[in-house]
């Protein structure tokens, strides 16, 4: 089966828009989120992951990745530790790469 490309958009939970409201558990979840995506990048599943450099109430992250199906893509997104912990919300979108820098 051919893999398809997806993107999920991450946004911080509203309760975390002020840096002073972050707990140690929230920070640990973000660390696990980074490791999760790092391992998926090493396996070749994640093509790109990052976030905008804006204040917490405006920032968002993108994860562009391959999956066997939409259900597999949803499972990957919902297994992201930051999503599991409620630190971030995520929405999934099918994605087509039209241009890519060499």
C-alpha positions as CSV (number, residue, x, y, z in Angstrom):
1,X,0.0,0.0,0.0
2,X,1.3,3.4,-0.9
3,X,1.8,5.9,1.9
4,X,0.0,9.3,1.9
5,X,1.2,12.5,3.4
6,X,-0.6,14.3,6.2
7,X,-0.1,17.4,8.3
8,X,-1.3,18.0,11.8
9,X,-1.5,21.4,13.2
10,X,-0.8,21.8,16.9
11,X,-2.0,24.6,19.2
12,X,-1.3,25.1,22.9
13,X,-4.1,24.6,25.3
14,X,-5.6,27.9,26.3
15,X,-4.6,27.4,29.9
16,X,-0.9,27.5,28.8
17,X,-1.0,30.9,27.0
18,X,0.8,32.4,30.0
19,X,4.3,30.9,30.6
20,X,3.7,31.2,34.4
21,X,0.8,28.7,34.1
22,X,3.1,25.9,32.9
23,X,3.6,23.0,35.3
24,X,6.5,20.5,35.5
25,X,4.1,17.9,34.0
26,X,3.4,20.2,31.1
27,X,7.1,20.7,30.4
28,X,7.7,16.9,30.7
29,X,4.9,16.2,28.2
30,X,6.5,18.6,25.7
31,X,9.8,16.8,26.2
32,X,8.1,13.5,25.4
33,X,6.5,15.2,22.4
34,X,9.9,16.2,21.1
35,X,11.3,12.6,21.6
36,X,8.2,11.1,19.9
37,X,8.7,13.2,16.8
38,X,12.4,12.8,16.9
39,X,12.1,9.0,16.8
40,X,9.5,9.2,14.0
41,X,11.9,11.5,12.0
42,X,14.7,9.0,12.5
43,X,12.4,6.2,11.2
44,X,11.6,8.4,8.1
45,X,8.0,8.9,8.9
46,X,8.2,12.6,9.8
47,X,9.3,14.9,7.0
48,X,9.2,18.2,8.9
49,X,8.2,19.3,12.4
50,X,8.4,22.8,14.0
51,X,6.5,25.7,15.4
52,X,6.1,29.4,14.8
53,X,8.1,31.9,16.8
54,X,5.2,33.8,18.2
55,X,3.7,34.4,21.7
56,X,2.0,31.4,23.2
57,X,-1.5,32.6,22.4
58,X,-0.6,32.8,18.7
59,X,1.9,30.1,18.1
60,X,1.2,26.9,16.3
61,X,3.1,23.8,15.3
62,X,3.1,21.7,12.1
63,X,4.0,18.0,11.7
64,X,4.2,16.8,8.1
65,X,4.4,13.0,8.0
66,X,3.6,9.9,6.0
67,X,1.1,7.2,7.0
68,X,-0.5,4.1,5.5
69,X,-4.0,5.5,5.9
70,X,-6.1,8.3,7.4
71,X,-6.8,6.1,10.4
72,X,-3.1,5.4,10.9
73,X,-2.4,9.1,10.6
74,X,-5.1,9.9,13.2
75,X,-3.6,7.3,15.5
76,X,-0.1,8.8,15.1
77,X,-1.4,12.3,15.8
78,X,-3.5,11.2,18.8
79,X,-0.5,9.3,20.2
80,X,1.6,12.4,20.4
81,X,2.4,12.8,24.1
82,X,1.6,16.5,24.1
83,X,-1.9,15.7,22.7
84,X,-2.3,12.8,25.1
85,X,-1.4,15.1,28.1
86,X,-3.8,17.9,26.9
87,X,-0.9,20.4,26.5
88,X,-1.7,20.8,22.8
89,X,-4.7,20.2,20.6
90,X,-4.3,18.8,17.1
91,X,-6.2,18.8,13.8
92,X,-5.3,16.5,10.9
93,X,-5.3,17.4,7.2
94,X,-4.4,15.4,4.1
95,X,-1.4,17.2,2.6
96,X,0.2,17.3,-0.9
97,X,3.7,18.6,-1.3
98,X,3.9,20.7,-4.5
99,X,7.4,22.1,-4.2
100,X,10.3,21.0,-2.1
101,X,13.8,22.5,-1.8
102,X,16.5,20.2,-3.0
